[in-house]
């Protein structure tokens, strides 16, 4: 009976989980920087290579391919293997398909491929470039899972498939997401790096300006952002659908979407647009038609011919996947087989290293075969020079092989070749052919030896190879033509003012417990009823077309449209369901987003503050915008539009300070500057005023106006002076 060794549960669990994590990272999810493939893809392609499914051959059932892969190389589910095969054949999923599929391989609508027993496949022309030289000892072969055969550890890959076709995957604790690129541009980048290895990332971007997606679209990301993403290996790219305008009868028009962003399913996109139309969230869109056949054609009809096409598309961009962000995370298995996030330059540099290595190995292998052939030809030439003696030895000697080796100093291989010669090979013409071949091999041997001994020649060879690929898949070819257009970063269009909302007077109500609603007309606050235990906090008479601004104590600004709020007799909606407020956050201000930009003043409890334009307070998402940065001990206590020329502050130390509004700096966002200093204290109240009008406050039962305010006027950052005698003990101005 086997002995049982006790092991701590934590140790056993961590050891097994680590083994699982490493297996997932190394053998499933992350691609190899050399050939850009994961094991399942590499095994698929190699199984098809063994089945001789070359581009010119006939197709074979995918079930046969999947069976070979599962039985020989990849002991996993057939569904996962077939899904990987299907993706490599979809021209809307990979930029340069590696598998040529026949049958139903799915579509951009999101429909699945037919079962593997119905579909057929073979390799594409570009896939054969991954195998080029695989039989010339260019790469190592490793035992398969059952040790009954061998499989390549990596493909020779004469083009950077990792970047050309991209890759995505989720491992344990890490992920990868590499978008596809244009092969012509990558080849130009490789040539530039071979010429100048210290080429800067910025210079490299002149050759590889950005991704090139199989479904086209418009790349509307700034050059600086793209450069930063490529330098760090992490970032994202903003991609938009491509559309054109088609004139209609009566002076109208229709917009035709011809390309949608990468990995967006058309059927789900159309479903989303239809749903938004049903919810009346696309007021500028009148109708939508899908007239797609082999080419994409989504027709958008505006509500009226007066609708601006840019505004219509902008409303769709903001609410649908016609505008998406493609993540970039170039996490790959590097040359030393470690997971590593690489920059664009590092990936191309490591691919060049791999290509140089395979070139040297193939050259060495060819030199070995040339040496063996020359050795054999040398023996045959000796036989031709001494033909009579060779014939005599063969006819008369009992051991002709040994006698030949002894008489002419031949090796065993040479003697065996002479003995295996046919009589008709003794003709003069055959001797001439052997001498010609011998001369060619000597010249080739000399060239290959020179190539092996010179890194410059090796680089020149790869440059020539890349130039050939660049021409084969250049911009003028159907497959090589760039599909994604690099466009300018779009201007942010404020659609809130363009939506046709019926203008009528309303009252926006926000209760003390954060319930918001709208009431028709301008309602008397005393007539508004609330839930039991709740009461009024903000009652805002406004118009239905104006947006509501909400500012919270954590320094975030949110924007709500009144038509999105509940109306009628109900108690409304909880504000936390309408916007993503953090737990513990609370409202400081509720007001109207002004149609024209005005200044707001912000202040926190520690006396820091600044002015900000109302344009910066407008937020288009539920997450809002962080305007004033607050530490754990800070919170916003005051937010209001600037209406007077001065502001007066009083702290809990009863010192008062009056500042000119122009002395308060203007920021777009930030922590602000110190307006009034406190020693272990904080602000009690804030009020805007004009110094010339004096400071009004209540002293006991009397209303008092302090006219001489010069003692309290000062510069920002000072502590101020004690409040006037008789100022309320509450430290409040009103």
N, C-alpha and C positions, 0 to 999 in steps of 0.2 A: 504494500500500500504506500502511495506517495506521501511524503511528509508535508504537513501544512505549516506554512510560515505565517505567523501573525503580522499584519501590517496595519499601521494607523489609517483610519478611514480617510482623513484629510490628505495624507501622503498618496494613498492609492488613487483618490479622486483627482488630485492635481496632476499626478503623473499621466493618468489616462486622458484627462482633458487636454493636457499639453500635446500628447501624441495625436489626438484628434485634430487639434488646432493646426499643428504643423502639417498634417496630412491634407487638410482642407486648403491651406495656403499654398503648399508646394505642388499638390497633385490634382487640384480641382479649379481653384478660383482665379489665381493670378497668372497672367500670360508671361511667356519668356521674352526677354528683350531682344533675343536673337532672331527668332522667327515669328514672334507675335502671336503664338498659338498656346492654347491650354492643352493638356494631355488628350482630352476627348477629341478635340479638333485634329490634333496631330495624328492620332490613331485612325480616325476616320479617313483622312486623306491618304495615309500610308496603306490602309487596307484597300482603298480604291486603286492605288498605284500598283499593289501586288496583283490585283484583279485585272490589271492592264486596261483600266477604264480611261484611256487617253482621249484627248479631244476629238480625234478622228475615228475612234472606235464606236461600236454600237453601244446603246444604253443597256444598263442592267437594273433589275428591280432593286429598289431601296431596301427591301426586306433582306435581300442577299447581302448587301453591303453591311447593314446593321447586324446581321447574323455573324458575319466574319469578324466585325469589330468586337462584338460581345464575346464571341467564342475564343478569339485569339489574343486580343489585347486589352479589352476594357470590360471587366466583370461587373457591370452595373446594369441598370434597367434599360430595356430597349426603347422605352419612351423618351428617356433623356438623351439617348444617342441619336434617335431619329429627329428630335427637336433641334439638336445641334446641326445635323445634316441639312435640315430644312432651312435654318437661318443662313447657312453658308451659300444657299442657292437663291435667296431672296434679294433681288436687285434694289429693293427699298430698305433693306436692313444692312447690307454690306456694300461698301463703295465699289469694290472689285470682287464680284462673286467668284468663289473658288470652286463651286460645283455648278454644273450645267444640269438643271432639272427639267424633266419632261413629265407633264401632268399637272395636277393642282397642288401648288406649293404655297397656298395661302395668298392673301392680298393685303393691300394697305388699309382696307376697311377693318382688319382685325380678324378676318375669317381664318380658321385653321386649315392646314394642309390636309389632303386626303390621306387615307391610311397607307402605310409603307408598302402594302402588297399591290397598290394601284400605281404608285409613282415610280419613276426610273431616274437614274442619274449617271453622270460621268464627270470627269474633271474638265475644268476650263483651261484655256491656254495660259492664263496668268498663274494658275495653280501649279503648272509644270515648272515654273521658275523657282518654286519652293524646293523642288526635288533635284534641281540641276546639279549634277556631280555627286549625288547621294551614293552611287556605286563606286566612287573613286576614293573611298576612305577619307571623305571630307569631314564626317562626323562620327561620333562614337555610337555603337549599338549596345543596348542593354538587354538583359533577359526579360521576357514577358512575365506576367504575373504567375504563370504556371511553370516557367523555366523551360517550356517546350520549344520556344522560338526566340527570336530577337526582334527588337523594335528600335528605331532611331531615338536617341535622347533629345535630339533637336534636328531640324531640317537645315540644309545648307543656306537656303533662302537668299537669292541674289537681289531681292528688293526688300525695303523695310516694311514688312507686312503689319507690324504692330501699329504703326502710325497710318499706313495706307487704309487699313480696314478697321482700325480701332479695336477696342475691347471693353467689356464691362463684367463685373463680377463682385460678389460679396463673400468674403472669407470670414474667419473668426477674429474679430477685433480690427479688421481692416477691409478696405474695399478698393476697387479700381474702376475708373471710368475714363476711357480715352476715346475721343471722337475721331472719325475718319478724316483723312487728309488727301490732297491731290498728289498722285504719284510723280507726275512731272515736276512739281514744285519740290518734293522731297529729294528727287534725284539731283536737282539743281543745288539744293542745300548740301547734299553729300559731296558734290563736286567742289563747292566752295570751302567746305571743311577740310577736304583733302588738300586743297591748295593752301589753305591758311588755317591750321588747327586751332589757333588762338582767336578765331573769329568771334566777335562779340555776339551776345544774344540779340541785340538790337539789329546788327547787320544781318544775322541769320534770318530775321523776320522779313527782310526784303525778298528772300527766296521762298519762305514759308509764311505767308501773311496771316493764315488762319485756317480753321478746319474747312473741309469740303464735304458736305453731307450728300448722300445718295439721292435724297428727296429734294435737294436744292434749297430754296429759301433765301432770305436776306439776313446776313450776319450784321447786326446793328450794335456791335460792341466797339468801344473806343480802342485805338491802337495801343495806348498806354496800358489799358486793362489787359488786352491780349498779351502784350509783352510781359507784364508782371506774372500772368498765369503760366506762360511758357517758361519763365525763369525759375519760378518756385515749384512748378509741377502741379499746382493746385489753383483752382479758380472756377470760372464759369463763362459761358458765351451766351449772349442773348440772340435768339433766332426768331425771325418773323416769317409769316407766309408771304408769298409773292402774289400780287394781284394786278390786273389791268382793267382799263375802262372800255366799255363797249357802248356806243351810242344807241339809243332806242328812239322809237317814233315819238313825235310830239315834243321833241327837245329834251327828253329824259335820257337816262343812262342806266346801265347795269354794271356792277363790278364783278369781274370773273377771277376767282382764286384758282391759280394754276399749279401752285406748289404749297405744301403745308410743311411745318417743321418736322424734323427728324424724330421718328419713333412716336408720332402722334397718330392714333388710329382715326381714320376719316369718319367711320360710323359713329364713334363716341363723340367726336367733335361736332358733327351735325346734330346729334341728339342733344348736346349741351346748348347749342345755338337755339334749337327749337324750344327747349325748356325755358331759356331766358326770354324768348319771344312770348311764350305763354304767360310768364310772370311779369310781362311788360317792363322788363329791364333793358330792352333794346328799343327805345322809342324812335330811333332814327331808321330802323330796319323795317321795311314793309313786307318782304317775302324772301324766301330762300328756296333754291332749287338745286338738286344734285343731278347734273347732266354728264357725269363722268362716265367714260368708257375705258379705253386703254390709257387715255390722257386724263389728268385731273381737270375737272371743270365744275366748280361750285359757283352758282350764280346768286348774287345778292342784289335785291331790288330795294332802293330806298323808299322811305315813306312818301317823299315828294321829290320833285326834281330840284327843289331849292336846297336840299340837304347837301352839305359839303362832303365829297367822297372821303377826304382825310378824317373828318370828324366821325363818319360812319365806321371807317375801318378802325379808328382809334378806340371807339366804344367796344368793338369786337376784340381788339388786341388786349384791352384791359380786363376783359371778363372771360376770355376763352383761351384755349391752347394754340390759337393762331400766333400768339407771342409766348415763347417759352424760354427757359434758361437751361442750357445743356451743361451739366457739371463736368469739370476736368479734375481728374485725380490720377496722375501718371505713376501709380504704384505697381511696380512690376518686379519680376525676378531678374536681378541684374546678372552681369557676367559671372560673378562669384556665387550665384545661386542664392542670394539673399533678397528678401522683400525690401524694396527701397523706392522712395518717391524721387523720380529723376526729372530733370528739366528736359526741354526739347533738344537742346544741344547735347546733353549727356546721353540721351537715347540714341541719337544719330551717331555720336562718337563710339558708343558701345557696339552699335550695329556694324560700323566700319571695322572695329577690332575683330568682330566675329567673321566678317567677310575676308579680312586679311588672313585670319587663321585658316579658314576653309580653302582659300587660294593656295596657301603654302602647303597644306596637306594634300590637295589635289595635284599640285606640282610635284611634290615628293613621290606621290603614288605613280604619277606618269613617268617620272624619271626611273623609278624602280622597274616598271614594265618595259621602258625603252632599253634599260641596261640588260634585262633578261633577253629581250629580242635581239639586241646587238650581239650578245654572247652566242646566241643560237646561229645568227647569220654568219658570224666569224667562223664557226665550225663548218657551215655549209660551203663557204668560200674556200676553205682549206681543202674540202673534198673536191671542189671543181678544179683547183690548181693541181691536185694530185689524183686525178680521176682514175688513171690506169692502176696506180698502186692501191687505191681504195678498193677497186673492183677485184684485184688479185687477192687482197686480204680477205675480203668477204667470201670469195669462192673457195679459197684453199685452207683457211684457218678454221680450227674447231671453235675457238673463242674469238670471233672477229671483233667484238666490242672491246675486249681488253687489248687486243693487238692494235686497233685503231687509236685507242687512248695512249698506248705506249709509243706508237710510231709517230704520231703528230701532236703529242702533248694536248690531247683533247680532254674535256671534262665528260662526266657521265652523260649529262644532258646533250652535249654536242654529238657524242658518239651515237646515242640513241636516235637523235634526229637524222643522222646520216644513214643509219640502218633502216629507218622508216621511210626514206625517200623512195618515190616511185620511179620506175625506169624512164618514164616520159619526162620527168623533172630534170633529166640529165641533158636536155637539149640546151643549145646556146642561148636561146631567148630567155629561158628561165634564169640562167646565170646573170644576164643583163638586168632582169627585173630585181633579182636579189641585190645586185650592186647598187641599183637605183634606190631601192628601199633603204639600204644600209646608209647611203649618203644622206637621204632625207632625215633618217633617225638621228644621225650624228649632228646635223644642223639643228634639229629640234632639241636635242639634248643640250647643245651649247646655249640655245636661247633660254631654255627652262632653267638651266644652271645659273645663267645671268639673272633671270627673273627672281630666282630663289635667294640670290645673294644681294639684291638691291631693293630696299623698301620703296625707293622712288619709283622703280619700274612696277612694283606691285600696286602702288597707288595709281599710277598711270593706267594700269590694266583695269582697275575698278572704275576709274573715271570714264574710260572708254565704254565699259559695260553700262554704266549709268547713262551715258550719253545715248547709247543705243536704246535703252529702256525709255528714256525721255522722248526720243523720237517715235518709238513704237506706241507710247501712250501719251502723246503730246496734246497740246490744246486744240489742235485741228482734228483730232480723232473723236469719234462718238463716245468712247469709254473714258478717254483722258481729258475731255473738255471740262473745265471748272463749272460746277453746277450751282454752288453757293456763291452769291454775289456779296462782296464786302461793301456795305453801305454806311452812310453817315449815321451817327447816333441820333435817333429821332427827338424832336423837341417835345417837351411834356405839354400836352394840350389839356387845358382844364375843361372837361366835358360837362361839369356840373352846371355851368351857366348856359349850356347849349341844349340841354334836355327840355323838350316842350312840356313844362309843368303848368297846370292851370294856376294862375295867380289869384290868391284869395287870402283874406286875413285869417290868421290862426293864432292860437296860444299854445306854446310849448311849456309843458309842466314837468318839473323834476322834483320828486318828493324827497324828504329827508333820508329815506331808506333807499334811494336810488332807483325809483320807478319812474319811467318816462312815458309821456303820451302827448297827443295833440288834441286840442279842442277847436271846433270851428268858431271863427270870430274872435274878437278881443274880449275875453271874459274877465269879469271882476274877480280878483283873487279870493275875495271873501266868499264867493259862491262855489268855489271848487271843493269837492269832497274827496277825502282820502280814506285809505284803509284804516281800520281801528289800530291805534298805536302809531300811525304815521302822520306826517304833517307837511306843510309847504316848505320848500327850500328855495327853488328858483321858479319863477313864473315869468315867462318871456313872451310878450306880444310881438308877433312878427308876421311875415308873409310866407306863403307856401313854397315859393321858389328860392328862398334864402336858406343857406346851410347853417347848421347849428355847430358852434365850436364848444368843445368841452375840454377844460384843462384840469389836471389832477395834481395832487400834492407831491407826486414823484417826478413831476416835471414833464409829463407826456401830454401831447395835444391830440385830440380825436375830433373827427368831423362826421356829423350825421345829417342825412337828408330827411326833412320832416315827413316826406311821403313814405319813408320806411318805418315810421313810428306808428304804433297802434292809435286809433282814434275812437270816438264813440264814448260810451259810458263806462268802459272797463277801466281798470287801474293802470293799464299800460304794460310795458315790457321792462324787465330788469336790465339796467344799463350794462351789467356785466355780461349779459347775453348778446348785447348789440356791439360791444367793443371788448377787446382783450385786455381788461384791466388786471393788474397784478393783485394778489390777495393782500388785503390791508390798505390798498390805495383808496383815496377818497377825492371827491370833486371839490375844486377850489373856485371854478368859474364856469358859468354857462352863458353864452352870448351868441351873437350873430356873426358869421363870417362876412366882413364887409366886401362889397362889390369892388371897391377900389382900395388899394393897399394903404393901410394906416399903421402907426406904431402902437405896440402894446408894451407895457412895463411889467416885468416879472421880478419877484422878490422872494427869498426864502427866509426861514426863521432865524438864521444867523446873520441877517443883514446884508447878504450878497444879492446882487441883481443886475439886470441889464434891460435894454430895450430891444425889441424884435419886430420885424415887419409881419403883418398879418398874413402875407403870402407864404411865409415860412411855417405858419401854424396849420396850414391846410394839409390834412392827411387823407390819403386815398384808400387806405386799408384799415381793417379792424385792429391791426397792431398799433396804429397811431404813429406818432413821431416823437422821439425823445428830443425835447427842446432845451430844458434846463437840467444839467447833471447835478444830482444830489447825492451826498454821502449818506451813510446809515443814520447819522445824527441830524441830517438836514431834511427839510420838507418845504415845498412852496406854500407860502401863506397869502400871496397877493398876485393877482393877474387881472389886468384891466386895460382898456384902450387909453391911450394918452389923450387927455382932454384939457389939461391945464399946463401952465408953464413951469410949475414947481411941484415938488412932492415933499411932504412932511412925515418924518418917522419918529416914533417914540418907542423906547425899549422898556423892559421891565425894571430897569434901573432908574426910570423916570427922567431920563435925559432925552431931549428933543433936538432934532436936526432937520433943517430945511435945505433942500438941494434944488438947484436949477435943473430942469429936465434935460437941458442940452449938455449938462456935465455927466449925465449917465450914458455910458458907451452903448453902441448899437452892434449887436452880434446876431448871427444867424442861429446859433445854438452854443451852449457852453455852460460853464459853472458860474459865470458872472464875476463881478468885481465887488470888493467890500464897499458898501455904501455908508454904513454906520458900525462903529466898533462897539462890542460889548465884552465885559469881563465876566465870564461865567454867567452870561445872560443871553437873552434873545429878544427879538422884536415883539412889541405888544400890539401896535396898530400902525396903519399906513393910510394916508389920505392925499389926494391931489388938490392943488389950490393955486391961486394967483396971489403973490405976495402983496400986491397993491390993494387987494380986497380985505386984507387982514385975516386973522385966524379966529374963527368963531367956535366957542365951546360953552358948555353950561357950568356955571359956578354956583353950586347950591341950587336955588330956585330961579336964578337969573341967567339970561343969555348974554354972554360977554363976547366982545370982539376985540382981540389984541391987535392994535394997529402997528406998533413999533416991533417989528420982527427981526431987526438986524442982529440982536444977540444970538438968535438961533440959526441964522443963515451961516453956512460954512461949506467946506469942501468935502467931497466924498472921502470916506475912510476915517473921518474924525468921530469923536464920541458925542459931540453936541453939548448943550447946556441943560440944566435942570428946567423942567417945565414951569410955566408961569404959576405964581402963587394962586392956589385955589383950583388948579387943574384937577379934573376928576381922579379919584383914587383908583378907578378901574383902568386908567391909562388908555382910555378910548376917546377918540375925537367926537364921536356921535353917541 
